[in-house]
Amino acid sequence: MSTGNVPVSRRRFCAGACQAVSGVTIASVFAGCGGGDSPTSPNGRATELGVSSGRYTGSGVDVQVGTTALASVGGAVLVQSEAGVFLLSRTGDSSFTAVDAICTHQSCTVTSADGDIYVCPCHGSRYDRNGRVVQGPATAALRRYSTSFAANVVTIVL
């Protein structure tokens, strides 16, 4: 058996290098997709918010509290309406917070929560109930809206 150097053609070297790089790239993609700490992974702590329909009134969006998660202090829902999508949470007996549900990072709809933190399912940005960023990649807060409450109806003032 010879221990001398065996010449390798340029073509064979390039083919081997490309295979090695491809293998590393594929391995890193699978590692990135399989992380259990991701808010969008099956093991993530974030849970989907309930969805409520909002009725656009021209100056606001009315949302029936009824038997939704908003019936209890601390509850939150995703509100869908002709005027847009909003995250609405109950902060007291007659107080609520409403923020835009469109993530400021890349415009995904925020649909989940981890306790009292809203979580974007696309890249994991996290916002508090007032729309402030608590974890990126988003750097800008969600737009906040005033609310009013009467006769078991929350109005998101536009």
PyMOL CGO cylinders between C-alpha atoms (Angstrom):
from pymol import cmd
from pymol.cgo import CYLINDER

trace = [
    CYLINDER, 0.00, 0.00, 0.00, 1.42, 3.36, -1.03, 0.3, 1, 1, 1, 1, 1, 1,
    CYLINDER, 1.42, 3.36, -1.03, 1.49, 6.38, 1.28, 0.3, 1, 1, 1, 1, 1, 1,
    CYLINDER, 1.49, 6.38, 1.28, 2.34, 8.86, -1.47, 0.3, 1, 1, 1, 1, 1, 1,
    CYLINDER, 2.34, 8.86, -1.47, 0.12, 11.68, -2.63, 0.3, 1, 1, 1, 1, 1, 1,
    CYLINDER, 0.12, 11.68, -2.63, -2.43, 10.75, -5.27, 0.3, 1, 1, 1, 1, 1, 1,
    CYLINDER, -2.43, 10.75, -5.27, -3.28, 13.58, -7.65, 0.3, 1, 1, 1, 1, 1, 1,
    CYLINDER, -3.28, 13.58, -7.65, -6.96, 14.54, -7.76, 0.3, 1, 1, 1, 1, 1, 1,
    CYLINDER, -6.96, 14.54, -7.76, -8.50, 16.22, -10.76, 0.3, 1, 1, 1, 1, 1, 1,
    CYLINDER, -8.50, 16.22, -10.76, -10.00, 19.68, -10.34, 0.3, 1, 1, 1, 1, 1, 1,
    CYLINDER, -10.00, 19.68, -10.34, -13.41, 18.29, -11.37, 0.3, 1, 1, 1, 1, 1, 1,
    CYLINDER, -13.41, 18.29, -11.37, -13.31, 15.57, -8.70, 0.3, 1, 1, 1, 1, 1, 1,
    CYLINDER, -13.31, 15.57, -8.70, -12.15, 18.06, -6.03, 0.3, 1, 1, 1, 1, 1, 1,
    CYLINDER, -12.15, 18.06, -6.03, -14.96, 20.54, -6.87, 0.3, 1, 1, 1, 1, 1, 1,
    CYLINDER, -14.96, 20.54, -6.87, -17.59, 17.79, -6.91, 0.3, 1, 1, 1, 1, 1, 1,
    CYLINDER, -17.59, 17.79, -6.91, -16.46, 16.57, -3.48, 0.3, 1, 1, 1, 1, 1, 1,
    CYLINDER, -16.46, 16.57, -3.48, -16.40, 20.11, -2.06, 0.3, 1, 1, 1, 1, 1, 1,
    CYLINDER, -16.40, 20.11, -2.06, -19.90, 20.80, -3.38, 0.3, 1, 1, 1, 1, 1, 1,
    CYLINDER, -19.90, 20.80, -3.38, -21.21, 17.58, -1.81, 0.3, 1, 1, 1, 1, 1, 1,
    CYLINDER, -21.21, 17.58, -1.81, -19.68, 18.49, 1.54, 0.3, 1, 1, 1, 1, 1, 1,
    CYLINDER, -19.68, 18.49, 1.54, -21.13, 22.01, 1.49, 0.3, 1, 1, 1, 1, 1, 1,
    CYLINDER, -21.13, 22.01, 1.49, -24.54, 20.66, 0.44, 0.3, 1, 1, 1, 1, 1, 1,
    CYLINDER, -24.54, 20.66, 0.44, -24.52, 18.20, 3.32, 0.3, 1, 1, 1, 1, 1, 1,
    CYLINDER, -24.52, 18.20, 3.32, -23.71, 20.90, 5.87, 0.3, 1, 1, 1, 1, 1, 1,
    CYLINDER, -23.71, 20.90, 5.87, -26.39, 23.20, 4.42, 0.3, 1, 1, 1, 1, 1, 1,
    CYLINDER, -26.39, 23.20, 4.42, -29.08, 20.52, 4.57, 0.3, 1, 1, 1, 1, 1, 1,
    CYLINDER, -29.08, 20.52, 4.57, -28.09, 19.58, 8.12, 0.3, 1, 1, 1, 1, 1, 1,
    CYLINDER, -28.09, 19.58, 8.12, -28.34, 23.20, 9.26, 0.3, 1, 1, 1, 1, 1, 1,
    CYLINDER, -28.34, 23.20, 9.26, -31.77, 23.61, 7.65, 0.3, 1, 1, 1, 1, 1, 1,
    CYLINDER, -31.77, 23.61, 7.65, -33.10, 20.56, 9.47, 0.3, 1, 1, 1, 1, 1, 1,
    CYLINDER, -33.10, 20.56, 9.47, -31.55, 21.71, 12.74, 0.3, 1, 1, 1, 1, 1, 1,
    CYLINDER, -31.55, 21.71, 12.74, -33.17, 25.15, 12.33, 0.3, 1, 1, 1, 1, 1, 1,
    CYLINDER, -33.17, 25.15, 12.33, -36.59, 23.67, 11.63, 0.3, 1, 1, 1, 1, 1, 1,
    CYLINDER, -36.59, 23.67, 11.63, -36.50, 21.16, 14.46, 0.3, 1, 1, 1, 1, 1, 1,
    CYLINDER, -36.50, 21.16, 14.46, -35.73, 23.40, 17.43, 0.3, 1, 1, 1, 1, 1, 1,
    CYLINDER, -35.73, 23.40, 17.43, -38.16, 22.72, 20.25, 0.3, 1, 1, 1, 1, 1, 1,
    CYLINDER, -38.16, 22.72, 20.25, -37.77, 26.26, 21.61, 0.3, 1, 1, 1, 1, 1, 1,
    CYLINDER, -37.77, 26.26, 21.61, -39.43, 27.85, 18.58, 0.3, 1, 1, 1, 1, 1, 1,
    CYLINDER, -39.43, 27.85, 18.58, -42.85, 29.37, 19.33, 0.3, 1, 1, 1, 1, 1, 1,
    CYLINDER, -42.85, 29.37, 19.33, -44.12, 27.78, 16.14, 0.3, 1, 1, 1, 1, 1, 1,
    CYLINDER, -44.12, 27.78, 16.14, -42.81, 24.27, 16.80, 0.3, 1, 1, 1, 1, 1, 1,
    CYLINDER, -42.81, 24.27, 16.80, -45.17, 21.56, 18.09, 0.3, 1, 1, 1, 1, 1, 1,
    CYLINDER, -45.17, 21.56, 18.09, -43.41, 21.79, 21.48, 0.3, 1, 1, 1, 1, 1, 1,
    CYLINDER, -43.41, 21.79, 21.48, -43.67, 25.61, 21.63, 0.3, 1, 1, 1, 1, 1, 1,
    CYLINDER, -43.67, 25.61, 21.63, -45.48, 27.17, 24.61, 0.3, 1, 1, 1, 1, 1, 1,
    CYLINDER, -45.48, 27.17, 24.61, -47.57, 29.60, 22.56, 0.3, 1, 1, 1, 1, 1, 1,
    CYLINDER, -47.57, 29.60, 22.56, -51.20, 28.66, 22.00, 0.3, 1, 1, 1, 1, 1, 1,
    CYLINDER, -51.20, 28.66, 22.00, -53.58, 29.87, 19.34, 0.3, 1, 1, 1, 1, 1, 1,
    CYLINDER, -53.58, 29.87, 19.34, -55.92, 32.65, 20.43, 0.3, 1, 1, 1, 1, 1, 1,
    CYLINDER, -55.92, 32.65, 20.43, -59.64, 32.28, 20.02, 0.3, 1, 1, 1, 1, 1, 1,
    CYLINDER, -59.64, 32.28, 20.02, -61.10, 34.27, 17.14, 0.3, 1, 1, 1, 1, 1, 1,
    CYLINDER, -61.10, 34.27, 17.14, -63.96, 36.75, 17.48, 0.3, 1, 1, 1, 1, 1, 1,
    CYLINDER, -63.96, 36.75, 17.48, -65.74, 38.60, 14.72, 0.3, 1, 1, 1, 1, 1, 1,
    CYLINDER, -65.74, 38.60, 14.72, -65.81, 42.36, 14.93, 0.3, 1, 1, 1, 1, 1, 1,
    CYLINDER, -65.81, 42.36, 14.93, -68.47, 44.55, 13.34, 0.3, 1, 1, 1, 1, 1, 1,
    CYLINDER, -68.47, 44.55, 13.34, -67.05, 47.62, 11.61, 0.3, 1, 1, 1, 1, 1, 1,
    CYLINDER, -67.05, 47.62, 11.61, -69.18, 50.68, 12.44, 0.3, 1, 1, 1, 1, 1, 1,
    CYLINDER, -69.18, 50.68, 12.44, -67.33, 53.32, 10.44, 0.3, 1, 1, 1, 1, 1, 1,
    CYLINDER, -67.33, 53.32, 10.44, -65.55, 54.80, 13.46, 0.3, 1, 1, 1, 1, 1, 1,
    CYLINDER, -65.55, 54.80, 13.46, -64.72, 51.62, 15.32, 0.3, 1, 1, 1, 1, 1, 1,
    CYLINDER, -64.72, 51.62, 15.32, -65.06, 47.87, 15.59, 0.3, 1, 1, 1, 1, 1, 1,
    CYLINDER, -65.06, 47.87, 15.59, -67.62, 46.39, 17.99, 0.3, 1, 1, 1, 1, 1, 1,
    CYLINDER, -67.62, 46.39, 17.99, -66.85, 43.05, 19.62, 0.3, 1, 1, 1, 1, 1, 1,
    CYLINDER, -66.85, 43.05, 19.62, -69.35, 41.05, 21.67, 0.3, 1, 1, 1, 1, 1, 1,
    CYLINDER, -69.35, 41.05, 21.67, -67.76, 39.77, 24.88, 0.3, 1, 1, 1, 1, 1, 1,
    CYLINDER, -67.76, 39.77, 24.88, -70.35, 37.00, 25.39, 0.3, 1, 1, 1, 1, 1, 1,
    CYLINDER, -70.35, 37.00, 25.39, -68.78, 33.67, 26.21, 0.3, 1, 1, 1, 1, 1, 1,
    CYLINDER, -68.78, 33.67, 26.21, -65.40, 34.42, 24.59, 0.3, 1, 1, 1, 1, 1, 1,
    CYLINDER, -65.40, 34.42, 24.59, -62.09, 34.52, 26.46, 0.3, 1, 1, 1, 1, 1, 1,
    CYLINDER, -62.09, 34.52, 26.46, -62.89, 38.22, 27.04, 0.3, 1, 1, 1, 1, 1, 1,
    CYLINDER, -62.89, 38.22, 27.04, -65.50, 37.22, 29.63, 0.3, 1, 1, 1, 1, 1, 1,
    CYLINDER, -65.50, 37.22, 29.63, -62.66, 36.91, 32.18, 0.3, 1, 1, 1, 1, 1, 1,
    CYLINDER, -62.66, 36.91, 32.18, -59.97, 39.39, 33.18, 0.3, 1, 1, 1, 1, 1, 1,
    CYLINDER, -59.97, 39.39, 33.18, -56.75, 38.32, 31.47, 0.3, 1, 1, 1, 1, 1, 1,
    CYLINDER, -56.75, 38.32, 31.47, -58.51, 36.78, 28.49, 0.3, 1, 1, 1, 1, 1, 1,
    CYLINDER, -58.51, 36.78, 28.49, -57.53, 37.69, 24.94, 0.3, 1, 1, 1, 1, 1, 1,
    CYLINDER, -57.53, 37.69, 24.94, -58.83, 37.08, 21.42, 0.3, 1, 1, 1, 1, 1, 1,
    CYLINDER, -58.83, 37.08, 21.42, -57.92, 37.77, 17.83, 0.3, 1, 1, 1, 1, 1, 1,
    CYLINDER, -57.92, 37.77, 17.83, -60.58, 40.05, 16.33, 0.3, 1, 1, 1, 1, 1, 1,
    CYLINDER, -60.58, 40.05, 16.33, -61.26, 39.82, 12.61, 0.3, 1, 1, 1, 1, 1, 1,
    CYLINDER, -61.26, 39.82, 12.61, -63.20, 42.61, 10.93, 0.3, 1, 1, 1, 1, 1, 1,
    CYLINDER, -63.20, 42.61, 10.93, -63.57, 44.55, 7.70, 0.3, 1, 1, 1, 1, 1, 1,
    CYLINDER, -63.57, 44.55, 7.70, -61.37, 47.25, 9.27, 0.3, 1, 1, 1, 1, 1, 1,
    CYLINDER, -61.37, 47.25, 9.27, -58.50, 44.85, 9.99, 0.3, 1, 1, 1, 1, 1, 1,
    CYLINDER, -58.50, 44.85, 9.99, -57.34, 42.34, 12.58, 0.3, 1, 1, 1, 1, 1, 1,
    CYLINDER, -57.34, 42.34, 12.58, -56.74, 43.25, 16.20, 0.3, 1, 1, 1, 1, 1, 1,
    CYLINDER, -56.74, 43.25, 16.20, -55.54, 41.66, 19.43, 0.3, 1, 1, 1, 1, 1, 1,
    CYLINDER, -55.54, 41.66, 19.43, -57.99, 42.45, 22.21, 0.3, 1, 1, 1, 1, 1, 1,
    CYLINDER, -57.99, 42.45, 22.21, -57.43, 41.62, 25.88, 0.3, 1, 1, 1, 1, 1, 1,
    CYLINDER, -57.43, 41.62, 25.88, -59.40, 42.24, 29.05, 0.3, 1, 1, 1, 1, 1, 1,
    CYLINDER, -59.40, 42.24, 29.05, -57.30, 44.01, 31.67, 0.3, 1, 1, 1, 1, 1, 1,
    CYLINDER, -57.30, 44.01, 31.67, -60.00, 44.75, 34.29, 0.3, 1, 1, 1, 1, 1, 1,
    CYLINDER, -60.00, 44.75, 34.29, -63.73, 44.53, 34.97, 0.3, 1, 1, 1, 1, 1, 1,
    CYLINDER, -63.73, 44.53, 34.97, -64.47, 47.19, 32.34, 0.3, 1, 1, 1, 1, 1, 1,
    CYLINDER, -64.47, 47.19, 32.34, -61.07, 47.86, 30.77, 0.3, 1, 1, 1, 1, 1, 1,
    CYLINDER, -61.07, 47.86, 30.77, -59.51, 46.39, 27.65, 0.3, 1, 1, 1, 1, 1, 1,
    CYLINDER, -59.51, 46.39, 27.65, -56.43, 46.86, 25.48, 0.3, 1, 1, 1, 1, 1, 1,
    CYLINDER, -56.43, 46.86, 25.48, -56.49, 46.63, 21.70, 0.3, 1, 1, 1, 1, 1, 1,
    CYLINDER, -56.49, 46.63, 21.70, -53.48, 46.50, 19.39, 0.3, 1, 1, 1, 1, 1, 1,
    CYLINDER, -53.48, 46.50, 19.39, -52.97, 45.86, 15.70, 0.3, 1, 1, 1, 1, 1, 1,
    CYLINDER, -52.97, 45.86, 15.70, -52.46, 42.14, 15.03, 0.3, 1, 1, 1, 1, 1, 1,
    CYLINDER, -52.46, 42.14, 15.03, -50.04, 42.67, 12.13, 0.3, 1, 1, 1, 1, 1, 1,
    CYLINDER, -50.04, 42.67, 12.13, -46.45, 41.99, 13.22, 0.3, 1, 1, 1, 1, 1, 1,
    CYLINDER, -46.45, 41.99, 13.22, -44.14, 44.92, 12.59, 0.3, 1, 1, 1, 1, 1, 1,
    CYLINDER, -44.14, 44.92, 12.59, -41.32, 42.61, 11.50, 0.3, 1, 1, 1, 1, 1, 1,
    CYLINDER, -41.32, 42.61, 11.50, -42.68, 41.16, 8.25, 0.3, 1, 1, 1, 1, 1, 1,
    CYLINDER, -42.68, 41.16, 8.25, -46.45, 41.73, 8.41, 0.3, 1, 1, 1, 1, 1, 1,
    CYLINDER, -46.45, 41.73, 8.41, -47.54, 38.28, 9.58, 0.3, 1, 1, 1, 1, 1, 1,
    CYLINDER, -47.54, 38.28, 9.58, -50.76, 38.11, 11.61, 0.3, 1, 1, 1, 1, 1, 1,
    CYLINDER, -50.76, 38.11, 11.61, -50.04, 37.53, 15.30, 0.3, 1, 1, 1, 1, 1, 1,
    CYLINDER, -50.04, 37.53, 15.30, -52.32, 34.65, 16.26, 0.3, 1, 1, 1, 1, 1, 1,
    CYLINDER, -52.32, 34.65, 16.26, -50.86, 33.15, 19.45, 0.3, 1, 1, 1, 1, 1, 1,
    CYLINDER, -50.86, 33.15, 19.45, -50.10, 33.94, 23.06, 0.3, 1, 1, 1, 1, 1, 1,
    CYLINDER, -50.10, 33.94, 23.06, -47.75, 32.60, 25.70, 0.3, 1, 1, 1, 1, 1, 1,
    CYLINDER, -47.75, 32.60, 25.70, -49.46, 33.69, 28.91, 0.3, 1, 1, 1, 1, 1, 1,
    CYLINDER, -49.46, 33.69, 28.91, -49.88, 37.45, 28.64, 0.3, 1, 1, 1, 1, 1, 1,
    CYLINDER, -49.88, 37.45, 28.64, -47.38, 37.76, 25.75, 0.3, 1, 1, 1, 1, 1, 1,
    CYLINDER, -47.38, 37.76, 25.75, -48.53, 37.80, 22.12, 0.3, 1, 1, 1, 1, 1, 1,
    CYLINDER, -48.53, 37.80, 22.12, -46.37, 35.65, 19.83, 0.3, 1, 1, 1, 1, 1, 1,
    CYLINDER, -46.37, 35.65, 19.83, -45.95, 36.00, 16.06, 0.3, 1, 1, 1, 1, 1, 1,
    CYLINDER, -45.95, 36.00, 16.06, -46.05, 32.55, 14.44, 0.3, 1, 1, 1, 1, 1, 1,
    CYLINDER, -46.05, 32.55, 14.44, -43.70, 33.51, 11.58, 0.3, 1, 1, 1, 1, 1, 1,
    CYLINDER, -43.70, 33.51, 11.58, -40.45, 34.49, 13.27, 0.3, 1, 1, 1, 1, 1, 1,
    CYLINDER, -40.45, 34.49, 13.27, -41.23, 34.48, 16.99, 0.3, 1, 1, 1, 1, 1, 1,
    CYLINDER, -41.23, 34.48, 16.99, -41.48, 38.19, 17.77, 0.3, 1, 1, 1, 1, 1, 1,
    CYLINDER, -41.48, 38.19, 17.77, -43.12, 38.72, 21.15, 0.3, 1, 1, 1, 1, 1, 1,
    CYLINDER, -43.12, 38.72, 21.15, -45.21, 41.67, 22.33, 0.3, 1, 1, 1, 1, 1, 1,
    CYLINDER, -45.21, 41.67, 22.33, -46.78, 42.55, 25.66, 0.3, 1, 1, 1, 1, 1, 1,
    CYLINDER, -46.78, 42.55, 25.66, -50.51, 43.27, 25.89, 0.3, 1, 1, 1, 1, 1, 1,
    CYLINDER, -50.51, 43.27, 25.89, -49.80, 46.96, 25.18, 0.3, 1, 1, 1, 1, 1, 1,
    CYLINDER, -49.80, 46.96, 25.18, -48.06, 46.07, 21.91, 0.3, 1, 1, 1, 1, 1, 1,
    CYLINDER, -48.06, 46.07, 21.91, -44.50, 46.78, 23.10, 0.3, 1, 1, 1, 1, 1, 1,
    CYLINDER, -44.50, 46.78, 23.10, -41.78, 44.47, 21.73, 0.3, 1, 1, 1, 1, 1, 1,
    CYLINDER, -41.78, 44.47, 21.73, -40.39, 42.17, 24.43, 0.3, 1, 1, 1, 1, 1, 1,
    CYLINDER, -40.39, 42.17, 24.43, -38.39, 39.96, 22.01, 0.3, 1, 1, 1, 1, 1, 1,
    CYLINDER, -38.39, 39.96, 22.01, -37.41, 40.47, 18.37, 0.3, 1, 1, 1, 1, 1, 1,
    CYLINDER, -37.41, 40.47, 18.37, -36.76, 40.23, 15.54, 0.3, 1, 1, 1, 1, 1, 1,
    CYLINDER, -36.76, 40.23, 15.54, -39.44, 42.96, 15.48, 0.3, 1, 1, 1, 1, 1, 1,
    CYLINDER, -39.44, 42.96, 15.48, -38.15, 46.33, 16.67, 0.3, 1, 1, 1, 1, 1, 1,
    CYLINDER, -38.15, 46.33, 16.67, -41.31, 48.47, 16.42, 0.3, 1, 1, 1, 1, 1, 1,
    CYLINDER, -41.31, 48.47, 16.42, -44.35, 48.21, 18.70, 0.3, 1, 1, 1, 1, 1, 1,
    CYLINDER, -44.35, 48.21, 18.70, -47.81, 47.20, 17.50, 0.3, 1, 1, 1, 1, 1, 1,
    CYLINDER, -47.81, 47.20, 17.50, -50.19, 50.13, 17.06, 0.3, 1, 1, 1, 1, 1, 1,
    CYLINDER, -50.19, 50.13, 17.06, -52.43, 50.59, 20.08, 0.3, 1, 1, 1, 1, 1, 1,
    CYLINDER, -52.43, 50.59, 20.08, -56.10, 51.65, 19.92, 0.3, 1, 1, 1, 1, 1, 1,
    CYLINDER, -56.10, 51.65, 19.92, -58.43, 53.17, 22.50, 0.3, 1, 1, 1, 1, 1, 1,
    CYLINDER, -58.43, 53.17, 22.50, -61.38, 51.09, 23.65, 0.3, 1, 1, 1, 1, 1, 1,
    CYLINDER, -61.38, 51.09, 23.65, -64.73, 51.64, 25.31, 0.3, 1, 1, 1, 1, 1, 1,
    CYLINDER, -64.73, 51.64, 25.31, -67.03, 49.13, 26.98, 0.3, 1, 1, 1, 1, 1, 1,
    CYLINDER, -67.03, 49.13, 26.98, -70.82, 49.18, 27.41, 0.3, 1, 1, 1, 1, 1, 1,
    CYLINDER, -70.82, 49.18, 27.41, -73.63, 46.61, 27.37, 0.3, 1, 1, 1, 1, 1, 1,
    CYLINDER, -73.63, 46.61, 27.37, -71.18, 43.69, 27.04, 0.3, 1, 1, 1, 1, 1, 1,
    CYLINDER, -71.18, 43.69, 27.04, -69.69, 45.17, 23.84, 0.3, 1, 1, 1, 1, 1, 1,
    CYLINDER, -69.69, 45.17, 23.84, -66.10, 46.38, 23.48, 0.3, 1, 1, 1, 1, 1, 1,
    CYLINDER, -66.10, 46.38, 23.48, -65.54, 49.07, 20.86, 0.3, 1, 1, 1, 1, 1, 1,
    CYLINDER, -65.54, 49.07, 20.86, -62.09, 49.42, 19.34, 0.3, 1, 1, 1, 1, 1, 1,
    CYLINDER, -62.09, 49.42, 19.34, -61.91, 53.11, 18.42, 0.3, 1, 1, 1, 1, 1, 1,
    CYLINDER, -61.91, 53.11, 18.42, -60.28, 53.68, 15.03, 0.3, 1, 1, 1, 1, 1, 1,
]
cmd.load_cgo(trace, "trace")
